[in-house]
Amino acid sequence: MLPRFSPLLRTLHPPFPADLMAARAVSRSLPSPITAYFRHSSYSTLLPSPIRLCASPLCLDSSVFGWRLSDSRREDPSVPRGLFEKLFAAERGYRKVPRGRRKPARRKRKELELIVDICIEEQLPDDSEISGIAEILRLNAPMVMKLALGRLKDLKSKTRDLAIDDVGCFESVELSLVFCNDEFIRQLNKEWRDEDHATDVLSMSQHVPELKIPILMLGDIVISVETAARQAEERGHSLVDEIRILMVHGLLHLLGFDHEISDEAEAEMEEEEELLLKTLGWKGKGLIRSAYDGDTHGTTHLDNTDSNFNGIIAHRKKQGSLRFYKPKFSYIFCDMDGTLLNSQSQITSTTAQALREASSRGLKVVIATGKTRPAAISVLKMVDLAGIDGIISEFCPGVFVQGLLVYGRQGREIFRSNLDPSLCREQSVRLLLLGLVLELLCDREVKIFALSQLQAFIYSLKHEIPLIAFSEDRCLTLFGHPLVDTLHTLYHEPKAQIMPSIEHLLAGVDIQKLIFLDTAEGVATALRPYWAEATKDRATVVQAVPDMLEIVPSGTSKGNGVRMLLDQLGASPEEIMAIGDGENDVEMLELASLGIALSNGSDKAKAVANVIGVSNDEDGVADAIYRYAF
């Protein structure tokens, strides 16, 4: 038997007259908004059939319900009543009371059945804690129903809606509890209350006084487990404690209490909340009192503008766990410099924690970077994310050196692209000539040697425009320079090997790319225009960060590397989310189902992205994971 859901929850259940139902928000606590898109979904009960709970009639006060307690003896209907009484009295040796003086026999009454359907919305993951709490509420829900219903008849209230008062005319009382995520409850809140944010609990009444039926259908209490988990952490008690509090609050709304209509109504509902929780011995304050004590950091809804609204989402999700979220993607492809790393080339603890939680929830994080694999491993090792149990190792898939080296399953190389050796030699010579011109333009004292004296040119330029050649896991250069050192100390690349000459540098090695190091102004005004013209169709000029100019083989990119890796993994672009910042990330962002460019990124990256995220100095990757990946 499917539970009788209210219109709020009836997307896949038999319809019920919508005009007979009413939606009611039930929490004054600060909402925890989310921005994920809602998809209608079905419900799955915790057990093969709905959980039906019957409270013993011995637990109900006969003066309240108007029914006497049923006798514990079971009489045989085939035995005449008089005979049964005679036998019973004889066996006990009791003195028979004359008929005229006997007390009138008590009439038997039907038992009031308390029925609770517990459902777990399908977007919540299979989680042992959720299942355990559902089992606890299987016992707790009838307890609070019995207590709350038992108080109605004699309850002195000036503000409660009396549509439900004496339950003595009913044979059973039905209640549905629904566990869901923020996305689900936010959509319900938007559709039925025109409030576009998630909340902790919603109550939907099904009781229609005009319908004279023996069943009291209280309605539905919808609880966001995600919000409940965050509030439990903030308030210093367990998740089951918080869900009990939300259940009590929701039940009181179904019974006619409404703290939003006046201060007097709020005081009455708060008093009833505290009394029920105290009587049942459950931990925690009621929802109303918690809000006023500041446990939810305020009680008013915040502005629903994009920036403020989205900031709340990220902040709130950072405070809680992602284990109640289902991933929307199979893979996150993430750039490093300017994206995963902040402006100090570090991964913050907040970002590291987001990566761990994403990985623990089944999302595979794949690095797609201009760095070498050893450099990426070195960076992630600092935050304990490298190795077999991390997100990167020598045995993990990844896209490195701007997609020029791609490693698939078990970390095995599946693609490599090298620069034309003749181009490498030509570029090195052009670099020397350019350095000479720059020296002359700056009126710096240089000793001009003949072009045939190549070593003299290298000496005169060693503090000007360094060149780094990337050869698999090695970095090669022609001379030492502070900028060359920062490639190792700041960007964690392998320490550059200084080669004695261009001939030695090019001998017997494959070079995937060249990087020129200079100031951002020098790259933009001199190096980039020159080398874009010099390389023409034989190579591509790209930038990952402003003070580096990279020359890579034509037709290669991170996007192509990601595509090849997906083919090898048997995945599709629809399964991935990509995060980047530079123009070298453009093709990858275009390929992904969701491409996110951080606000510190290049205009080209932002132009193709689906979403512009916060900057790398504001934990942009963590924000993107918490906001969009689940």
N, C-alpha and C positions, 0 to 999 in steps of 0.2 A: 504494500500500500504506500503510495506516495504521500508525503505530507501536504496538507492543505496550505499552500503558500499564498500570501497576499499578492495583489497586483504588482507590488514592488519586485517580487521574486518569481513572477509567473512567466518568464520568457519561454520556458519549455514545459510548462505545466498547464492543466486545464484552466480555461478562463473563468473569472468570477466577476460579477458586475463591478466595474471600476468605480462607479459613482457611490458605491456603498463603503468604500474604503478611504482611509486618510493616512497620509505619511506624516510622521512626527520625528523631528530631530530630538535627540535626547541628551546631548552633552554640551556643557558650557566650556569644557576644556579646550585648549588651543588645538585647532585642527592641524593635521599633518598632511599638507597637500602633496599630490604627485601629478606628473604631467603625462604619464603613459597613456596610450590610447586604449579605450575600453572595448572589449569584445564580449558579446553575449556568450554565456557558457552554461553548461548544464551542471547539475549538482550530483554529487555521489555521496550516498550515505556512508557513514563510518562502517556499519556492518551490512551484511547482505540485505537485511530488511530494516526499516526504520526502528529506532530504539524506542520502545514503548514501556513506560514506567507506570506502575500502579501503586499509589500510596495506600497503605493499610488503613481501613476505616477506623481502627483503634487509635490512629494518630489524629483524628479530626474531632474537634469539640462538638458534641451533639447539640449543645445550646446554640451554636452558630449555624449549623447546617439544618437544624430542625429534624434531624433523623436520630433515632437511638442507635447505640452501638449494636452490631450484630452479635448474637450469642456464639460462643466458641464451640458449643456442642453441635454436632451434625445429627439431626433426627432422621430416622428411617421413615419416609412418607408412607410406607406400606403398613406401619404400625399405628393403630388409632391413638390420637393424642392422649386421651384419658388413660389408656393402658400404659403408655410410655411413662406418664407421670407416676402411676401407681408403682410400676417396677422400679423407677428411679428412687422414689421415696422409701420403698421397702428395702432396697439394697443398702441405703444409707442409714436405715433405722430412724428416719425422721418421723415426727408426729404429723399426721395428716391434718391440715387446716381445713375447717369447715368451708364449703364453697362460698357461702355468703360473706365470710370474713377474709377470704383470700385476696391478695393484692392482684390488681388486673395484670394480665400477661402483657409484656412489651411487644409491640409490633416490630417486625423485622423491617429494615429498610435496605435499599440498595446501596452498594458501596460507591463513593465518589471516586472515579478513576482519574488519575492525573497522568496525562500522556505527553511525553516529550520526544520530539523528533530532532535528532542532531545530525546536521549535514555539513560536509566540508566541501567548499567550492573547489572545482577542479583545478583552478589556477594555483592553488596552494600546493606546494610539493608534499610528497610523502615524508612526514616528519614524525618521529616517535614521540616528541613532546606534545605535538598537537593531538595525536591519537590518545596519549595518556590523559591529557586534559579533558578530552571528550568523554572518556570513561569516568573521570571524576565527576563531571557535570551530569552524567547519567544518574548519579546518586544525589548530587547537590541540587539540581533543578527542582525536583519534587519537594525537597525540604523547604526551599524559599517560597515556592508556590503555595504550599500548605500554610506556612506561617503568614504570608501576605494575604491570602484569601481568608484565613481565619480571623484576621483583624478588621475586615471590611465592614461588617455589620455594625459593630460598635465604635468604629473609628469616627472621631470628631474632626471633621475637616470642612473648611469654608470654601475651599477652592477646587477640590477634586471633582472631576466629572463623574456623576453617579450612574452612568450607563451600566456599569457593572457594580452591583451592590450585594444583594443576597444571592449566593450561588446554590442555595438549597433546591432550586428548581431544575438543576442540571444533573445529568448522570455522569458526565465526564467533562474534563477541562483539557484542552489541547494547546500546546505551545511548541513553536519551532525555534531552534537555535541554529544559526548559520554562521560558520567560520569562513572568512574570506580574506582577501588582501586589500591593500589601499586602492588599487586600480578599480576593483569591483565596487567597493563602497563609495568611492568618489563618483562613479557614474550614476549610481543610485541616488546619491545626494544631489547631483546635478539635474537628473531627470525629474525627480519628485519634489525637490525643494528649491530648485534653481540656484543652488550654491555649488560652485565649481571647485570643490576641495574635498579631500578625504576627511573623515572623522573617525572617532573610535567606535561608536555604536549608533545604530538606527533602530527604532521600533516601528512596526507596521501593524496597526490594529485590524483584526478581521471580525470583531464582534459587531453584529447588527441587531440591536434590541428588538426591531420589528419582526425579526424571524423567530418564531416560537418553535425552537428545536431543542432537544435535550442535551445538545453538545455546546459547551462554551468554547468557542474558538478564539482564544486570546489574540493570536497573530504570530508575528515573526520578530525575533530579536537578532539583528545582523551585527556581528562583531568583527572588526578588522584585527586580525591577529598581529599584523605588522605594527599598527599603531599601539596596540595593547602591549607589545613587547617593548617598544620605546618608552611608553609611559611607566611600565613596570620598572625599567632600569632607572628612570628619573626619580621615581618615588621610593626606590629602595626595597621593593618586595618582589615576589616571584610572578611569573607570567600567569599562573593559575589564580593567584590572588587578584591580579588586575582583571582577569576575565570574569571572576566571580563578582567583582564590584560593578563591572559593566552590565552583567546579567541582571543584578539587582536594580540598577538604574533603569535599564530597558523595561523590566517587568513593571516597575512602578508607573512608567508612562503608559503601558498597556492597561493598567488599572485606573487610569484617569488623572494621575498627577502630571503637572506640567510646570516646571520651574521658570519657564520663559514668559508666562503671562503677567506675573506681578511679583513684587518682593514678598508678599504674604504667601503666595503659592510656592515660591522658592524655599522659604523657610519651612513650610509644611513638608515639602518633599525631602529637603535635607534632613529634617528630624526623622522621617520615616526610613530614609536610607541608613542613617546611623543606627537606628534601633534594630533594623533587620540584621545588619552586619554584626552588631554586638550580640544579639540573641543567638545567632548561628555560630558565633565564635570565629568568624572569618577575619583575616588580617586586612589592614588598610582602612583608609578613610573613604567615605562616600565620594562620588565624583564631584558633587557640588562643593563640598568642603575642601577637597583637594585643589579645586580651581581657585578658590579664594585664598588658600594658604600659599599660593604661588608655585605649586608643584608643576604646573603646566606652563609656567613663564607667561602668564596672562590669560585673560578670558575672552578677549575680543578677536574677531577675525581680522587678519591683516589685509592690506591692499592686495588686489588680485592682478597687479601689473606683472608683466613678464619677468622683469629683473628681480623684483622683490619676491614674487611668487616662486620663481625658480630657485632663488637663494634659500628660501625656507625648505624646499624639497631637499636640496643637497645637505643643508645643515641637519635636518631631522634624520635623514637616512644615514648620515655619518655617525649618529648617536646609537643606532641600533644594529641589528644583525640582518644579513641578507638571506638567512636560511629559509625564510618564509616567502621568498621570491622565486619565480621560475624564470630562467634566462630566456631572453627573446632571440638570442643568437647562439651559434655554436662556437664562433671564434671572435676574438678581438685582436686585430692587427694594429700594433702600436709603434709609432715612431719614438725615438729617444731624445736626441738633442732638440731643445726647444719645446718638447712635448712631455715625455715622461720625466725628463730632467728639468729642474728649475733653472733660473739664470745663474746659479752657482754650480750648475752641472751636478746637482744632487737629487736623489729621490727622497721626498719627505716621508715621514712615518705614516702620515695620513694616506698618501698615495700607495705606499707599500701595503698598508692594511686593506685598502680597496682591492688591490691585485690579489691578495691572499683570499679575501672573501669571494671574489669572482671565481677564482680557481677552485675553491672549496665547493662552490655551487655548480661546478661542472662546466664553466666557461673556460675554454682554452685560450690563454693569452699567448700570442705569437709576436715576437719582436721583428719589426721591419725597419731597418735603420741604414744610415750611411756608414755606420761604424763597422769595424771588423768583429767577428764573433768573439775573439778573446777580450776585446774592449767591452762589449756588451755584458759578457759574463763577469768581468771585473767590477763593473758598476753595480750590477744586481747582487753580487756577492756581498756588498757592503750593507745591504738590507735583508740579508738571509733569504734571497729569492733565487739564488743560483744553485744548481745541483739537481739531483734526481727528483727531489721533492719540491723544487722551485718551479719557476716558469721558463728557465733557460739553462741549458747545459750543452755539452758537446754531443749529446744524444737527442736533442730536441730539434724540431723543425724551426726554420727561421729564414729571414730575408736580410742579407747583409750587403755592405758596400754598394748601396743604392740599387740593389737588385742584381748586381753583377755576380754575386755568389749566393746560391739558394741551396739550403739544406732541407731534406725531407725527413721521412721516417727514420728513426734511429740516428738522426743527425748526419745522414749520408748526403754527399754532394749530388745534386741533380741538375745543376746548371752553373756554368761559368762563362763570362764574357770578358775578353781582354782588349786593351787598346792596341791599335796597329803600332808595332815597334818603330816603324819609320816616323809615325806621327809623334811618338814619345821623344825621339831624338830631335825632330824638328821643333817641337814645342820648347824643349830645353834650350835650344839655341835662341829661339825667339825671346824666351824669358830673359836671357842674358842681355840681348840687345835692348829690350824694353827697360831693363834695370839701368843700363847705361844712359839711355835717354832721360829717364826720370832723374838720375843723378845730375845730369847737365842742366835740366830745367830747374832744379832746386838750387843751382849755383853751389853745389857741394864740391869740395876739393876732391878730385879723383885723378888718378894717374891713368891716362888712356894708353892702353896697350894695343898692339896689333891684334886683329880678330883671330889670327892664328894662335895667339897666346891665350888659349881658352882658360887655363888655370888662373891667369891674372884677372880675367873678367869675374870668375867665381869669387876670388878674393875681394874684389872691389864691391861686390854685391851681397856679401854674406850677411849684412845687417839690414837688407832692404826687402827683398821679396823671396822668401824661402819656397822651395818646391818639395813636396812630399809625394813619393810614388807608393801606391798601395799594391802590394803583391801578396795576395792571399792573407796570411796572418802576419805579414811583415810590413814595416814602414821604412822606406829608404829615402835619403836626402843627400844633397851635395855639400851642405855645410851646416854648421851649428848656428842656432839662432834662438832667442828667447821664445819666439812664437812656435818654433819647432818643439821646444820643451813643454809648452802648454798643451800641445797635442797629446802628450803623455800624462802630464800632471793634472790637467784640467779635464780633458776629454777621455782619459784612460785608454788611449790607443797604445799599442806596443811601442816601446821606446825606439825612436828612429835611429836607424843605422846610418852613419855618415860614410858615404862612398867616396873614394879618392878622385873619381872622374865620371863623366857621363858614360864613357865606355864601360867602366866597371859596373855602374848602376844598371845598365841595360843588358849586361852579359848574362845570358842563361836564365833570365827570369821572365815570368809573365806579369804584366802590369795591368791591373783592372782599371785604375783611375789615377789622375793626378790632382793634387790640391795645391792651390796657391794661397798663401797666408799673408794678409795685409790688413790695414784698417778698413772699416766698412766704407769709408769715403773713397779710399784708394781702389777697392774692388769695384765700386759702382761707377766711378768716373774714368778710370784708366784700364784696369785689367779686364773687366767684363766686355766693354766694347771692342777692345783689341782682339781678345781671344775668340769672341763670337764670330768675328770676321775671319780670323786666321784659321779656325778649324772648319768652318763652313759645313759641308755635308759629311765630313769624315768623323765628326764627334759631336757631342752635345754638351753645352755649358749649362750647369745648374748650380743652385745655391741652397744649402741647408741652413746655414747661419750667415749673417751679414758680412763677417770678416773672412770668409773662405769662398774661393771660387773653385768649383769642381769641374773637371773635364772627364766625361765618361763616353764609352762607345755609343754610337748612334743606334737608335731603336731599342735601347734598354732603359728600364725604369723600375722603380719599386712596384708599380702597378703590374708590370709584366711578370716580375718575380713572384708577386702574390698570386697571380693567375696560375702560373706554373705549379706553385706549391699546392694550391687548391685542387688542381687536376690530379696531382699525385696523392693527395689526401682523400680524394673522392668527395669533395665538398663543392658548394656553389657559392657565387658572390652573394646570393640572397641570405646566406647563413652568417655573414660577417658584418661586424661593425669595425670601422677604421678610425683612428685618431691620429692627427698629424698637425703640422704647422707650416712647413716649408713648401716651396714650389716643387721640390723633389717628391712631395707627397701627393701631388695633384692627381696623377693617374690612379693611385691607390684609393683616394677619397672618392673618385668618380666610380670606381669599380664596386665599392662596398654597397651593401643594402642601405647602410646608414654611415655617411661620412661626416666626421666632426672635426672642424678646424678650430684650434684654440685662438682666442682673441689676440694673442701676441704674434700670430702667424702672418704670412705674406698675403698680399691682396689676391694673388692667383689661387692660393689654397682656399681662402674664404669664398672666392667667387664660385667654386665648384662644390663646396660643402653643403650638406643638407642642414647642418646646424653649426652655429658659431658658439663655441664653449667659452668658459672663463679661461684666464691665462695660465701658463705653466707655473707662475709664481703664486697662483691661487688654487693649487692642486687641481688643475684642469682635468687631468686623467681620472682622478678619483671622482670628481664631480660628474664627469661623463658616464662613468660606470654606474654610480648610484642613481643617476637620473634616467639613463636611457637603456641600460643593458638588461634591466629586469622589468 
